[in-house]
Amino acid sequence: MTLAAAAFWFALTPTESSTALAQRNPERPNIEDLLPETTVAFMQVADIRDLMEKTSESAGWQMLQDEEVAPLYERVVEEGRAAYGKVEDQVGMSLEEIQSLPSGEMVICAIAPRRKNLAYMFILEVGEDNEAVDKALGVLDNKLSEGGVEREDEELESGAPVQKIMINGNPWFKTQRDGLIIACSSDKVLNDFFLRWDGEEVKKVRPLSKNRKFITIMNRCRSKKDFPNDIRFFVDPISLYKSIGRGDIGAQTAIALFPAIGLDSILAAGGSLIFGDDEYETIMHGHLLLSSPRKGITKMISLKPGDYEPENWMPSDAFFYTTTSWDIPQMFQELRGIFDLAIEEGTFDNFIAENIDARLEMSLEEDILSQFSGRISVTQLSVDPGKLNSASWLVGLGLNDVDAAMEVADKIVAVLNENGNTGIEKSEYEGFTYWAVSESAIEERAEARRKRRAERNERRGNEDDSESRQQLEATIRMPRPNVSVIGTSLVFTDSIEAMERAVATFKGEVEPLNNDEEFVKMADQMTRLLGTDMPVALSYSQPKHQLQPMLDYANSDSTRSLLASQSEDNEFFKVVKGVLDDHELPSMDVLSKYMSPQGWFMTSDDTGYHMLWFQERLDLGDE
């Protein structure tokens, strides 16, 4: 593990000495009452210590304490501490001292003052009389002195004392108040912050709590059980981009195009995360705020509500299942309008006619897109255990008329093969038609790549790396793209084995996802949470299915051989090899006890798209 990763991980790992919670000063205003309404990016952790306390009660943390997992975890901790020990003198603080630094709220935000450059602010609650904080500030002061950084004590108009620090020619202002460390790149923004804190009104700039975009999103992302949000985030992407692009001709040109393509109808996005709910381990709300009526891009990507029952070819051991439905005629029409408005009327139709219709000898709109219902489903399956890319993607597109779609597919393949050496072959598997790139064509291309690489190495005088490349290739599955018609779906995948699994599922030889007990339970929960709403998209994932291929890869002979060769000259691989040599990886039976299904769904209303993601809480008893 890298030194930075080690420091970050252990700084946030709960310990007996670091889980005591700091009490927030009840007289301190809420952060949204102190920040200006021109805040364009905002992320808040309500209480870091409380969040770490909740993390220590999670199933994931309990898994690390399992008797079969703990030895491996403790070894990783040991290696991390050893890695940090090498730079502890440079940092100037021990891990325990770093762990004790944050004691409550943390806020990171970007502010776009009118007609001014973007300003940044960082706030960290550390509490009063924190010795570790005093030491950290002392270390920082010494580092600044050693680097010759200019510093100057000043006083803002509000009376707040600050230290002005020049970093790469840009001023930063640092101060402390009520147990908070505050740093800001603008003295004006920081001064207004303290004026609001002291109860004074800031002329012409209201607080963030009066920003209608922020209010709408935060109201939509509040827990119905009145659980406090542990993490909140908000971004106004258009205002942020305008501020970043101030004075940049290219950026200003792009901004001028926003109304034409409908990007200006994306008003804001944000959400919240809640941990420690009685029923769910984690809940996340997300909201994309759109103007009404929608236009351009936001109207083009029009998701349709529906009853999203999994297709009969979707197997129960899928890593995840995500499905939605697009209004394809509307999408095509809006895309045409965007092109014509941004460039010139007729541009889109001319482009399609010359570059697609003419080459395929058929109409993209009338002959091809008309075959699709708009339903899109995506999943992943493990098809080659022990390989780094053992997971194969499957994308299913709903069809209106299967026979007509197959006719069109035959014509497209014929044209492609006639115009170039694509190597696409039509075949059948147990009565199901599919089109796939031939194995010989794939091998020819792979051999051509090897030859080009060898020639390049020889030309540059590099060492022959064919042996190490062979070791790497032994850990990678060779994809074989194919398209098949299964049921009423056109299924794209990069593996013949994945296609065959989908066919077997459709024929009833493999249990389908819609019969899986855990999926049915999750679907019932979604129905209850949705109430009378209909989803425009939904997803289900099963972490235990996703983890198994990773364990297979880590335990495979090819992976161990690759680690052995790479560890000779690489400290990171040497550490990983040592850990795996000394500790057997836990079995899936052990790990799966701590893994629960996850799901999310999306709904649409006049304010935009709203997503709710949740993970079921497990009853682990005395585990």
N, C-alpha and C positions, 0 to 999 in steps of 0.2 A: 504494500500500500504506500502511496506517496506521503511525504511528510505533511503536506497541507491537509490531505484527507485524514491523516492520523490526528492532527491537531483539532480539526473540526469535529471529528467523531467523538473524541474523548472529552472535548469541551462541552458537548451536549449530552453525554452519557450520564444518567442519574447515579448519584452516589449518596451515601448516608449523610455526608456533610453538605451536599448541595441541593437537597430537596426541601429544605425549610422555605416556606413561602413568605415573600415580603408582602406586607400589607400596603396597598395603594392608598395614598393620601386622598381621602374622600372629598377634600376641598379642591383638588386639582380638576380643572375642567376636562371634559372629554376631548380627545385629540381632534375630532372633526369640528369642534368649536374654536380651536386654536389655529388650524391650518386655513389658508385662504380658499375661496371657491375656485380659484384658478389652478388648484392642484390637479395635475393631469395623470399622475401615476402614484399609487398609494398601496402600501402593504403593511399590515399591522399584526403583530403577535400580541395578544392581549396580556399574557403572562407566561414568560418562558419557563419559569419554575413549575407553574401549574401544568403547562403542556408536557413537560418532562415527567411530572408525577403521573399524568394520565398515560403517557407512553409506557411507563414502568408497570402499568396494570394491563397493558394490551396483550393479546394472544401472541404477537410477535416477540415481545419481551419474555413472556413465559416460556416460549419455545427455546430461547437462548439459555434458560435456566434448566431445561430438561437434562437429565443425567447423561443422555446419549449425545446431546448437543453441546453442553457446557464445556467439556474439555477442549473441543475445537474452538469455541468462541473465546475461551480464556487464553488460548494460544495466540489467536488473532489480536486480542487485547495486549498481550505481552509483546508481540512484534510491533504493534503500534506504539506502545510506550517506549520501546527501544529505539524506534525510528525518531520519535520526538526527542528522546534524550540526546540525540546527536546535534540537535539545533537548539536545545533548551537555553544554553548560554547566550546564543545569538538573540533569541526571543526575549530572554530576561525574566521569564516567569515559568513556574512549574505548571503542570497540567491541573493540579488541584486548585491553584490560584486562578487559572483561566476559567475553570468550572464555576468558581464562585463569583465571577464578574457580573453576569446578568441576573437580576433578581425579580424582574417583572416585565413591564411592557417594552416592546421594541417596534419602532416605526421607521420605514424607509420611504421617501417620497420624492417626486419631482414636481416642481411648480413652474408654471409658465406665466410670469407677470406680463401684463399687457405692454406690448412694444419693448420688451426686455428679453435678454437671453434666459434660457432655461436655468432654474436654480434647483439645488438639491439640498435635502435635509435628512439627517440621521439622528434618531433619538433612541437612547438606551437607558432603561431604568436600572440603576445599580444599588439604590438604597443609600441611606446615610451611614457615615462612619464605616465604610467598607475598605479594609486595609488593602485588599487585592486591587481595588480600583485606584487607590492612592499610588500603589506600586506601579500599576500599568501606566498611569499618567506620567509618573516619574521616568519610566522606561521610554515612553514616547517622547518626552521632553529631551532626554539624552540623545535619542536617535536624531531628533530634529537639529540639535546643537551640532552633533557630529557631521550632519549633512549640510551645515551652513544655511539652514532654512531661516528666513527672516520671520521674527515674531514680535508682536507689539500689543501691549495691553491697551484696550480702548473701552469706551462706555457708549452704549447706544443711546438714542434720544429717549428711549423709555427708561433709561437709568440702569439697564442691565449691564454688568461688567462682562466683557468678552476678551478673548485673546485672538488677535488677527494673525493668521499664519499664511504666508505666501508659498504656494505649492505650484511649481512650474509656471510661475508668473500669474497664477490665479489666486485670489484671496479666499480663505476659509475662516469662519468665525466659530470659535469653540467656547462653550460656557457650561456651567452646572447650576441646576436649580431644583430644589425639592426632590433630591435623589435621582435626578435625570442628568445624563450627559447629552448635550445637544451640539450638533455641528451643522453649519449651514454655509452654502457658498454665496449667500446674499445677505448683507447687513440689513437691507430694507425689509426683506421677507422675515428675518429673525426679529427685527424690531417690532413689526406688526404682530408677530406671534406672541411676544411678551405683552404688547398693549392689550390684546384680547384676553390674555391670561389675567391681567390686572383689572379686567372688567371695562376697559375703554373701547369705544367704537373706532374701527378703522374706516376712514372715509373712502367711499367708492369701491371697496372690496369687501364683500360679505364673507363669512366663514364657509368652510366646506359643507357644514351641516345645512346650509341654505341652497346648495347646488342641487337643482332638480334631478339631474342625471344620477348623482350620488344617492340622493334620497330614494329614488325609484328602485335602483338596483339593490340597495341595502334592505329596503322593505321587502322586496321579493325574495331576498336571500336570508331572511330571518327564520330561525327554527320555530315551528308551530308549537313546540313545547316550552318556548321561552328559555331554552338553554342558551347561555351566553356563547357568542362566537369565539372560538379560540384563535382563528386567523381570519382576517378580512383582506380583500384586495380589490382594487378599482383602477381602471385605466380609461382615459379619453384619448383614443389613438389618433384621431384627426388633429386635435389640438396639440398633442405631443409632437406629431410629425411637423406641424406648422412651426412650432417653436424651434425644433431641432434644425429645420431647413431655413430658418430666418437668414436672409442675405445670400442664399444659395440659389443661383439662377435655375439650375436643373430641378431642384426641389420645388421652387415656385411654379415652374412649368407643370410639374406633376400635380401640384395642388389645384391649379386652374382646371385640370381635367377631371377632378373628383366629381363635380356635379354632373358632368356628361355621362360618367360611367356608374354613378349612383353610390360612390364610396362615401359621400358626405352624409348618406342616410344611416351610416354606422355611427351612432351617437356615443356609445360607451360600452364597456364590459366590466364585469366584476363578479365577486362571489364571496363565499365564506366556507370555512371548515369547522366542524364541530366534532370533538372527541369526547368519549365518556358517556354517550347516551345510553340509557338503560337497555334499549333494544338493538342499537346498532353501534358497532365499534367506531365507525367513522361515517360522517355525513358531509357531503360537499354540495353546496348550491352554486350554480353558475348562471349568469344572465347576460345575454347579448341584447343591448338596448338599441332598437331600430326606430327610425322615424316612421310615421304612418301618414299616408300610404307608402308602402315600400316601392322602390324604383331601382332600375339598373341591376347591379350585381345582387343586391339583397332581394329583389323580386325574381331574378333569374334562378337563384338557389332556393327555390320554393319547395319546402318539404311538406308532404301531404300526410294528414293523420290517417291512421288505419289500425286494423287488428293484426298485429305482426306475429302471427304464428310461425314458428320455424319451419322451413321447407323440409320435406320428407327425406332429403338427401343429407341433412345436417346431422353428423354422428354425435353421440352423447359425450365422447371424450375430446371434443373440440376444446381448444384453449379458451376461446371466447366466441361470442356470436353477436355481431352488430348488424342492424338492419334499419333501413329507412326507405323512403319512396320519393322520387322527384317527379314533378310535372314536366315531362320532357318537351312537349310542344311549347309550353310557356318558356322554358329554359332556352330553347333554340330561338324563339322569337325575341326574347330580351337580349340575347347575345348578338343577334343581328342589329337590334336597335342601338346597342352600345357601340359597336363597330362603326355603324353608319353615322352616328351622332359625333363620335370622336374624330372620325376621319372624313368620310364623304359617303353620301347615300349610294347604295349599291356595292360598296366595298366588300361587305361580308359575302354577299351572294356570288360576286365575281371570284373571290378567293376560294370559296368552296367549290365552285364550278370548275375552276382551273386546276386546283391542287388535289381535290378528292374525287369529285364526280367523274372527271375525265379519266383519271387513273384507274378507278374501280369500274368504270363503264356502267355506273348506276347512280341514282340520286341519293345522297346522304340523308336528306330530310324525308323523302317519300318512300324510298326502298329500304333503308337501313334503320333509321331511328324509329320509324313507325312500327317496327317489329317489337319494340320494348315497351313494357307496361310501366316502367319507372321504378319498380321494386329493385333494390340493391341490397345484397347480404354479403357479409365478409366474415371469414373465419380463418383459423389456423389449425393444422393437425401435425402431429409428429409422425414422420414417415421413414426416417433413417436414424434410429437411436445411435448416439455416440458421435454424431457429426455436429459441427458448430452450427450449421444452418439446417438442422434436422426438421425444423418447422417449415411446413409448406403452406403458402397462402392459397385460399380459394375465394373467388369472387363470383357470386351468382347474380345474373341479371334476369329479371322476370320477362317472359315472352307473352305476346298476345296470341300468336298463332305459331305453334311449333313447326308444322310442316313448311309454312312459308319462310320461317326463319332459317331452317336447314337449307332450303333452296338458295336463299341469299348467301349463306355461309359458303356453300359449294362454289358459287359464282366468284365470291371474293377470293377464295383460296386459289381457284383456277387462274384468275387474273394475276395474283401475286406471284405464283409459280411461273407464269408465262413471262412476266416482266423482270424476274430476277431469281437467282438461285436461293430461294428461301428454305428449301428442304422440307416443306410442310406436306405431310402425308395424311390421307383419310383412312381411318381404321374403325374397327368395331370391337367392343368389349362386352360380351354377354348380352348382345342385342342392342347396345347403346353406341351411337355414333360419336366419334371424336376425331379431331384434327390435331396433329402433333408434329413438332419439329423432329425429324428423324435422328436416330442416334449417330449415324454416320456424319450427318451435317454438324452436329454438336462436337463430335470428336475432331473433325477437320478444323473447326474454328479454334478449338482448344490447342491443337497442335500448331496452328498458325501463330497463336499468341506466344506459345513457348519458343518458337523459332525467332519471332521478333525480339523477345526478351534476350535470348542468347546472343543474337546479333548486336543488340544494343550494349550488352555487357562487354562483348569483345571490342566493339568500337570505342567504348569509353575506358577500356582497360580495367574493368571491374573483375573481381573474382567470380569464378563459376559458382552460381548459387543454386544449381539444379537440384542438388541433394536436399538443401533446406526447403526449396520450393516443393519438392515431392513430399516432404514431411508435412508441410502445411496443407497441401492438396489432399493428403490422406485424411485430414480432419474435416474436409468440406464436401458436401453433397453436390453432385453435378446436376443442376436443374435441367428439366426437359419441359419447356412450355407446351401447353395443350389447351384445347377448347372442346367442351363436350356439351351435349344436350341431355339433361337429366330432369325428368318430369317436365315442368313448365319453365325451367331455368336454363340459360346459357351459362355454363360454369367455366371460368378461367382458372387455371392453376399452373404451377411450375413443376409438378410431379405427377407421373403416371400413377404411382401408388396412391396419391391423394384422390385422384379421379376414381380409381378402382374402389377406394373406401367409400366414396360418396355413392357410387353405384350400388355397392353391397348394402349400404344403409337404406337406400331407396327401395331395394328389393326385400327388405326386412331381415337381412342376414346379420346386420349390426344394429344395436339399439339406437333409435333416433333421439335427438336432443329433446324433442317435445314429450318423450316418455320418461326422461330422466327425473328421478324423484327430487333432486336438489333444484333443478331448473323449474319444475312445476311449483315448488315452494317459493322460489324467487319471483316467478311470474305472478303468483297470488299476492305477494307483498307489493309488487308494482301496481297491480290492479287496485289494491286498497289505498296506496299512496296517491294514485292518480285521481281517485274519486270519479267524477263525471267527465274528466278530461280524457281526450284521446291522444296518444303519443304520436309525434311525427318521426321519432326515432327511438330505438332502445338497444340496450346491450347487456350481455351477461358474460361473466368470465369466471373461470374456475382455476385459481392459482395452483392447485396441486397438479393439474394437467400441464401447466406451463413449466413447473419446476422439474418435473421428471426428466425431460430431455436435457436439462442443464446438468443434473446429476449423472445421467448417462454419458454426457460429453466429458465431464470432469473425471469419470472413472474409466474412460476408454483407453486402450493401449496406445492408440495414435496420439491422444492428448498427452499422456504421460511421457511418451517418447519426444514429443515436441517440447514439453517443459524441460526435459533433461538436456536437450541440445541448446535451448535458449538460456538456461540458468547459468551456463558457464561464463557468460559475459554480461549478464543483466541481473542486477541486485533484486529487482522486483520479482522476476521469475524464480530466482533462487529462493526467496522467502516463500513464495507460493508452493514451490516444489517441496520445501522442507516441511511446511504445514501439512500438505497432503500425504507426504511419506510417513509422518509421525502420527497422524490421526485419520482414522477411517471416517469417511463421510457418513452422516446419519442416513438411515434408510427412509424411503418415502413413507413407509407405514408410521414412522415416528413423526416426521415433519407434517404429514397431512392432518394430524390431530389438531394442529394449531392454525389451519387454513380454512377460511370460510369463503363461500361464493360472494361475488361482488356484482353489482348491477347499476345501470343508470338508464334514465329515460329523458326524453326532451319533449317539451310541449311548446306550442306557439300561440301567442295572443297579440293584441294590438301593440303591446310594448316591445315585442321581439320574441326571442327564443329563450326558454328557461330549461336548465338541466338540473336534475337531482341525482347524485351518485351516492351509493351507500354500500356498506359492508356489514354483513350480518355479525352480531356478537355471539360468540360461542360460549356454551356452558361447560367450562373445563373442569369444574368441580375441584378435586384435590390434585389435579395434574401438576 
